[in-house]
Structures are given as C-alpha cells and as structure tokens.
C-alpha cells in the first residue's frame, strides 16, 4: 500500500531536483565584464555549477536534520534474566 506513494515521490524528486539545480545555476552563470564571450561562458558555467552544488549541499543538510527530528525513541532495555516481570499499575 505504501509502495505507490513512495515510488511516486522518488520519481518526482528525480525530476524536480535537477530542475531546481538548473534554476539555481542559471542566474549564477551570468558573468559580465570579461574580455571574450567564450571565457565569460566558461567562468559563468563554473560559477553556476558551484552555486548549484552549494544549494544541493544545503538541501541535503536540511533534509538530514528534519529526518533526525523524526527518529523513533530507543526501545527500553530488556529485563535481566530471572527478574520479576514489570506490570502496569492501574490507578485506583
């Protein structure tokens, strides 16, 4: 039952992720004031890719922090052998 939404989310993430990185890299790639257009294109591409890589790293860190926030609490340690079993007390 849960495999459908998981698969859809992975496929959307695989398409949206690169699109966001390209959207970030595009404006960062515009470099003015260089002597030749070829050099400007090369420097702009490097600057855009650097910005996109930084955006991906920030997104990864934020995702990891959110995932760590939703971790399950640790299970209680098992009872020692021969110890009396714990019973729940009912108030009243």
ABEGO torsion letter per residue (X at the ends): XAAAAAAAAAAAAAAAAAAAAAAAAAAAABBBGBABAAAAAAAAAAAAAAAAAAAAAAAAAAAAAAAAAABBBBBBBBBBBGBBBBBBBBBX
